[in-house]
Amino acid sequence: MSLQLFSIGIDVGGTNMRAAQISPKGEIIRKTSVTGSRDPSKAVTLIKSLIHGMDGAHAAAIGIGIPGRVDGWTGKIISGGFLNLSGCDLQSEMSATSARPVTVANDCSMALIGEARVGAARGMNSSVMLTIGTGIGGAVMENGRIVNGRRCAGQLGHLVVNLHGQPCPCGQRGCIETESSGTALQRHLREAGYAPETRFEAILALAQAGDEAALQVMTAWAAPLKSAINTLSAAFDPDVVLLGGGMGKAALAALSFLPRSETWYEADIRGARLDDDAGVIGCGLAAFDLINAGHHGKSAPDKRLVMVNGVPASGKSAIAHKIAGETGWQVLSLDEIKNPFLELMDNVDRPFNRLLGRASYKSIFSIIRAAAPGTTFIVDAWFGFQPADVLQQHIAMAGITQIVELWCHAPAETIGERYRSRLENRLPGHPGASYIPELIELAQRAKPIGLGPALNIDTTQPKDVKTILDWVENAFENTEELSRTDFL
């Protein structure tokens, strides 16, 4: 069956960092937040800690939203404001740390993905988002995809609305960020004679009561924003313009005080619906996009795994290689990875042999992870030698989307005799004859893993490879309908 995985969404802000486990449907499974840091090295450490706290066996991929300019094609951070992570290869560093695929994008782009899939822009063909807080972030979506331009389109906070306005860190004057951000509102309040601690709610109440000074503040703050929205409407003619961020709802309220004007550029302006969760939800959904689609948005083919499972000497290797001979699918086995090391090492004892086994196990899934979507692998192993959660974590890391299991078994005494007959040909480091009673006991209690449809194969009976292959292909095509079966 197809595995039900989750992704990890990380929304990096200067004030707070948020993290969540996100389902493929955009549902929050679990979330947390911590106080952020302006120090780049501390911020990176916090991101790693959040990922670790959200990680689990079924974590498929990670999405990270970063404030500032991020190359939409490569994930490279070009520049930042309050938190400047430029020059940090966050994507590679987090992928290496977590052993998960990682996508990095601008935080507002991630928030718009969330709103477009499960929020206020759901069902819309095109949308624009402005996130209003300390500064102003922006993102544009056309035909369900974020517009990246050459590298980092969507820096909408730097649309110029006042040629003689305040200087902006970007090098221009009068950017919307300098006129209609939360920081700009504080300046407008100060210039109107209000105390620094004055809250927006107080000014809103005064404006609603007709207070002239409060109305002037509302106009000074909201009019440049409306001018920018008109420009965006002229450029993109979106189905909807969303206002999000910590001051998004305040900005929407402030716009209501502007006189209605008849122009060509009236837009459907709405408040974002997901509030502070938009970023982590969008990051999580972008992470699923990373593993399920290429740059052109086409669904990637399934990466399939045929688990040929059974205790040592159960006959599983013969089954694995017969299937490979018919299909051309690559076989990966613990012994084939481990044995070259045993050939070159002296005095290998059983504990070290098991250590090599665990390393080989991880290597198998690293190889699968590096393979292209659409590939099918046969893994020949006794999967019960490691805990089930370790296997599930490796499967998630490898990006495997479909699994079928061939459970190879024989009478316990037969397995013991097979193992005894092979002792002369086994490399030093493998358990000797003293292991046989333990193996017989293991064979009596061993059972399939059960992560997908399972076919029981008695390896003491004649085997029709074509029948096995027909079952495998049918299982992959009908994974929701098939369960553990007893054909053979």
N, C-alpha and C positions, 0 to 999 in steps of 0.2 A: 504494500500500500504506500501511497505518497505520505511522507513524514510531515507532521504538523509542527513546523519550526516557528521560532520567533526571531525578531531582529532586535538590535539595541540602538536606540536613538539617543544622541547626546547633543543637547542644545547649549552651546557655549556663550555665555554672556559675561559682561564685565562685572555686574553685580552678583548674579547667580548663575550656576551651572545646573542644568536639569538632565536627568537620565531616566530612561524607561525601557521596559520590554514591550515590544509592539507586535501584535498578531498580524498575519497577512491581510486582515480586513481593516487594519488601522485601529484596533482596540488596544487600550493600555492594559497590560497584564499587571505590571508593577512599576512604580516610579519613585524617584527620590530627587532631592536637590541639595546643593551645598553652596556656601558662599564662594564666589569666584575670586580671582586674583588678577591684578594688572601685570604681575611679573610673569613673563613667558614660561620660564622653567617651572615655576610653581603651578601655572595653569596646565601645562602638559602633565605634570604629576597628578593633578586633580582629575584630568580626563582619564588617565590610566586607572586611577582608583575607582572612578564611576563605572568604567567598563568592567573591571574585575567584579564589582559589586552586583552588576546586572548579568554577568556571564552565566552560562549553564550548558548542559549537554545539548540542548536543542537550539542554541544561538546560531543563526545561520550567517549573519553579516552585521556590519556596524555602519551607521550613518552619523556624520558629525556636521553640525551647522556652526559656522564661524562668522563673527562679525567682520566686515571689511570686504576687500576685493579678493575673490577667489576665482581662479581660472576654472570655468565651468566644464572644461574638457579634460583637464589633467588633475584637478583637485589641488593644484599648487596655490599656496597663499601668497598673494602679491603684496598686499598692504593691509594694515589694520588701523583702528583708531584707539579707543580706550584700551583694548588689548591687542597688541601688535605681535602676531605670530609669523610675520613675513620671514621667509628664509627657513622656516621649520617645515621639514617634509613630514607633516603630521600623518598623512595617509600611509606612507611606508612604515613609519615608526609604530603606529597603532596596529597595523596589520602584522608586523613582526612580533609585537608584544602579545597580541591576542590570538594569533594563528587563525584569523578570520578575514574575509574580504572586507575592505573599508572604503567608503566613499565620503569625500569631503566637499562641501559646497557652502555658498553664502547662506547665512542663517535665515534671511528673509525668503530666499528661494526655497529652502526647506519648509518654512512655514506655509508658503503658498501651495506646495505639494500637498501638505496636510489638509489645508482648507479646500483644495480642488477635489481631493479624493473623498473626504468624509465631513467637510465643513460647509462654510457659507457659499463656496463656489462650486459645489458638487453639481455635476451635470452641465456646467458651463463649458463652452468651447474655448473661450479666451477670457483671461482675467488679468488684472493688475493688482498688486498689493503694495501698500505703504505701511511700514511698521514704525510707529512714532513713539519714541522714548527719549533717551538722552540725545540721540541723533535721529536720523530718519533712514531706514533701510527701504529697499525696493526690489521688486521682482515682477517679471512679465511672463505669462504663460500663453502660448498659442498652440491650438490643436492638442492640448494635453501635455505639452512639453515646455520646460523652462527655456526661455530665449537667452542664449549665452553670447551671441555675437561672435566676434573674433576670440575673445577670452572671457570677459566679465561684464556683459551687458546687464542692465537692471540697476545701475547705481542711481536710482531715481531721486535720492535725497540731494543730488547735486545738479538737478535742473535749476537753472538760474531764473529767479522770479523778481529780482531787484538788482539792476546793473550797478547801482550805487550803494548797495547794502553792506552788511557786515562781511569782513573777510572770513573765508572758510579754509580749513586745513588743506583742502584739495587744491588750493591755489586760485580759486575764483572768488568773486564777491556775490553776495546775495543769493546763495544757494537756498533752496527750500529748507534745508537743514538749519540754516542760520536764522530763518524767519518763523518756522512753524514746528520746531521740535520742542520737547519738554524743556530743554535748556533755553530756547528762545522765549518760551512762555514766561520763564522766570525773569528774563530781561524786560519783557513787556510789562510785567507786574511792577517791577522795580521802577521803570520809567514813569508808570502811572501813579507812583507814590505809595504802593502797597508794601506792607512789611514782608521781609524775605520768607517768613514761615507761612504766608497766606496760601491756603490750599485751593485747588481748582474748584472744588465743590462750593466753597464760599463765594467765589467770583461768579459761578454759574447761577447761584441763587440770587445774587444781586442783579445780574443781567436779566434774569427772568422777571425781576421786580421792576425793571426799567431804569436801573441806575446807569447814568450816562458814562461814568468812568469805567465801569465794568463792561459795558457794551463796546467801548472803544478798545479795551483789551481783547475782547472776543474778536472784533473785526481785524485788529492788527495781527492777531495770531492765525485766524482762519482764512483771511482773504488770500494770502500767498499760497496756502495749501489748495484752495479752490482754483487758483490760477494754474497751479501745477497739474491738478486733475484735469482741467480743460485741455492742457497741452497733451497730456497722456491720452485723452479721448480723441484728440485730433490725430495723434500718431498711430494709435492702435485700435481705436473704436471697440473697446472690450465689452463683453457682456456685463461685467461687473467690476467695480473698483472696491477693494477691501481695505479697511483701515484697521490695523492691528497694533500690537505692541502695548506697552504699559499705559500709553496715553491715547490709544486708538479710540476708545469710547468717548473720551473727553473731546477729541478732535471732531468726532461725528456730531457731538452736541454743539460744539462751537460753530460748525458750519450752518446750523439751523438759524443762526442770528444774521446771516448775510442776506441782503435783499435778493429776491429771486430775479434772475436775469434771463432773458430769452436769447440763447445763443445756439449755435449748431452743436455745441459740445456738451450737452447734458448727459451725465452718466448715472448709472444705477450705483449709488454709493452705499455700501453696507459696512457694518461692523463685522470684524472677524468673529467666528462662532466658537472656535476652539480655545480662545484665550491663551493662557501660558502654555497649554499643551500642544499648540499648533506646531511648534518647533520640533519637539521630540517625536510627535506622530509623523511629521513629514520626513524627518531623518530616518525613522524606522522604515517607512514605505520606500524611500529612496534606496535603502540598503537592500530591500527585496528586489527592487528594479535592477540593482547591480548584478545580482546573481541570476535573475530571470530574463534579462533583456540586454541586447547590445546597444550601441550608440544610435541605431536606427529604430529602436523600440520594438523589434521583433522578438517574440518569445523564444528563449533559448530551448533547444531540445533537452529532454531529460538526460541526466547523467545517471546511468543505471548500474546497479551492483547485483551480481549473482553470488550470493554467499554459499560456498560449498563447505558445509559445516560438519564436523564430526570429531570425535576424540582421536588421538594418534592411532594409526593402524586400522582405522575404520573403513579405508578404501576410498576416501574422499579425493585424493590426488589423482587417481585413475579417472574418476568421473570428471574432475575439472579439466584434465587435458583432453579427454574425448570431446567434451563440449567445445573447447577451444579449437580443436582440429576441424570441427564442423562449421564454426562461426567466424574464426579469426579473432575473437575477443581475447584480449591479453589476460594471461593468468599471473596473479601475484600470490606468492606463498611465503609463509614465515621462513621455512627451511631454505628456500632458494635465496632469500636475502641474507639469512643468518650464516649459512654454511661457509661462504668464502672467508668470513672472519674466524670461524672455528678451524679452518684449514691452516691459517697463519698464526694461530695462537697456541701456546703451550699451557698445560696445567689448568685448563678451563674446568671449573667445578659446576655443579648444578645451579647454585645461586647466580653465578655469572651468566650461565646459559639462559636462565630466565630473564636476566637483565637484557641480554641481547634479543631475546624474544620480544620484550616490551618495546625496545627500540625499533625492531623490525616491523612490529605491528603499527607503530606510528608512521614509519617510513612508507608503508603500503598506502596509507590514506593521504600522505603528503604527495605521493605520485599521482593518485587519483585527483587530488585537488588541482594539480598543475595541468591536468588534461583538459582538452576542449569539451564544451557541452556537446551532448550527443553521443559520447563514448559509453561503451559498456565494458565493465571489468568483471573478471571472475576472481574471487579471492578464496584461496584454499587455506583454511586455518581451523584450528579448534578455538572457536570464538569464546568459549566458556572459560578460557584461562585468564581472562581479564574481567573486571566488573562490568555490568551492563551499561552503567553510566559513562564509563570510559569509551566503550564502543559507540555509544550515541553521540558523544562529543566528537569523536573522530569522524563519524558520518556527517555531522553538521558542518565541521570544518572543511570536509572534502567537497561539499556542495552536492552530495548525492540526493536525488529526488525520488528514486524508485528502488525498491529492494524486493528480491525474491530469494528464498532460502531452499537449498537442497540439503536435506538432513540425511547424512550417510551413517548407517548403523549396521551392526552385525551382533550376533550373540557375544556376550562378554568374554567367554572362554575362547572363542574364535579370534577375537581381537588380541587377547593375550598371546595366543600361539603365533599370530602374524608378527607381533612385535618381537617375539623371541627369535623367529626365523630371520629377522633383519638385523640382529645385533652385530653381526660380523661386518656389516657394511655401513654402520653408523659411525659418524665422526666422534672423536673424543669430546666430552662435554655433554653429550646426550645421556640421559639416564640409562643405566644398564639393566641387567636381569632383575635386580632388586626392586625395580620400579613396576614389574609386571603385576604383582598383587594389587598395588595401588591403582594401576590402569584398569584392571578388571573391575574393581569397585567403582571407579569413575564411570566406566562404560555402562554399568548397571543403573546409575542414577542420572546420567547425562540426558539432556533434552534440547530441542531446538530453541533458538534465541527468541523467535516469534515477533520480529519487527516487520514482517511482511508475510505474504503467502508462503507456505512451506510444503515441499513435496518430500515425503518419506521414501528413502531408497534403501532397500535391504541389499547390501553389497555382496551377499552370498548367492544372490539370484541373478540369472541372466538379465542384462540391461540393454534396452532398446534406446539408443541415444536419440533417435528421431522422436520417440514418444516423450522423452524428457524435454527436448528442445521445444516441441509443440506446447507442452505445459508451460515452459518458461515464457514463451512469447505471449501465450494466452493470458498468463498471470500479469505480465507487464501491461497488456491492453485492458485488462478488466480487474484492476487491483482492488476496486471497491467491492467487487462481487465475490472474489475468490478468498478463501481462508485456508487453514491447514487442511491438506488433502492427503489421501492414502491410496494413490493410484497404484504404486508399486510395492 
